[in-house]
Amino acid sequence: MTIEQHIEELRAELKNVCDAAERRQIEVELELAQADLAEALAEQDGAIVAEPPF
C-alpha cells in the first residue's frame, strides 16, 4: 500500500467514525501519514537531504 492509499483510507475511516477517542487516534495517524508524504515529496524534489550529515 502506498502512503497516498493509506491517507485515503484514513480519511474514509475518519468520515465514518463515531467514537471521539477513535476519531482522535485516526486524526493523529492521518497527520503523521501526511507528514511522511510531505517528507518523501521533499526528498524527491531535492528540497531536503534525508541522509545523516556524517
Sine and cosine of phi, psi and omega as CSV:
sin_phi,cos_phi,sin_psi,cos_psi,sin_omega,cos_omega
0.00,0.00,0.72,-0.70,0.03,-1.00
-0.99,0.15,0.27,-0.96,0.03,-1.00
-0.89,0.45,-0.57,0.82,0.02,-1.00
-0.90,0.43,-0.66,0.75,0.03,-1.00
-0.91,0.42,-0.66,0.75,0.01,-1.00
-0.88,0.48,-0.68,0.73,0.02,-1.00
-0.89,0.46,-0.68,0.73,0.01,-1.00
-0.90,0.44,-0.64,0.77,0.05,-1.00
-0.90,0.44,-0.67,0.74,0.02,-1.00
-0.90,0.43,-0.65,0.76,0.04,-1.00
-0.88,0.47,-0.66,0.75,0.02,-1.00
-0.91,0.42,-0.68,0.73,0.04,-1.00
-0.88,0.48,-0.65,0.76,-0.04,-1.00
-0.88,0.47,-0.57,0.82,0.01,-1.00
-0.93,0.37,-0.45,0.89,-0.12,-0.99
-0.96,-0.28,-0.04,1.00,-0.07,-1.00
-1.00,0.10,0.63,-0.77,0.00,-1.00
-0.95,-0.32,-0.52,0.85,-0.06,-1.00
-0.97,0.26,0.78,-0.63,-0.06,-1.00
-0.89,0.45,-0.65,0.76,-0.01,-1.00
-0.92,0.39,-0.67,0.74,0.03,-1.00
-0.92,0.39,-0.61,0.79,0.04,-1.00
-0.86,0.51,-0.73,0.68,-0.01,-1.00
-0.90,0.44,-0.63,0.77,0.02,-1.00
-0.89,0.46,-0.68,0.73,0.02,-1.00
-0.92,0.39,-0.64,0.77,0.03,-1.00
-0.87,0.50,-0.68,0.74,0.01,-1.00
-0.91,0.42,-0.71,0.71,0.01,-1.00
-0.89,0.45,-0.61,0.79,0.04,-1.00
-0.91,0.42,-0.69,0.72,0.03,-1.00
-0.87,0.49,-0.67,0.74,0.01,-1.00
-0.91,0.41,-0.66,0.75,0.01,-1.00
-0.91,0.42,-0.64,0.77,0.03,-1.00
-0.92,0.40,-0.60,0.80,0.05,-1.00
-0.92,0.40,-0.65,0.76,0.05,-1.00
-0.88,0.48,-0.67,0.75,0.02,-1.00
-0.90,0.43,-0.69,0.72,0.01,-1.00
-0.88,0.48,-0.64,0.76,0.03,-1.00
-0.91,0.42,-0.70,0.71,0.00,-1.00
-0.88,0.47,-0.66,0.75,0.01,-1.00
-0.92,0.40,-0.62,0.79,0.03,-1.00
-0.91,0.41,-0.61,0.79,0.05,-1.00
-0.90,0.43,-0.67,0.74,0.01,-1.00
-0.89,0.46,-0.64,0.76,-0.02,-1.00
-0.98,0.22,-0.17,0.99,-0.03,-1.00
0.99,0.15,0.19,0.98,-0.02,-1.00
-0.95,0.32,-0.48,0.88,0.05,-1.00
-0.69,-0.72,0.36,-0.93,0.08,-1.00
-0.92,-0.40,0.85,-0.53,-0.09,-1.00
-1.00,0.09,-0.17,0.99,-0.03,-1.00
-0.99,0.17,0.54,-0.84,0.06,-1.00
-0.89,0.45,0.49,-0.87,-0.08,-1.00
-0.96,0.27,-0.03,1.00,-0.04,-1.00
-0.97,-0.24,0.00,0.00,0.00,0.00
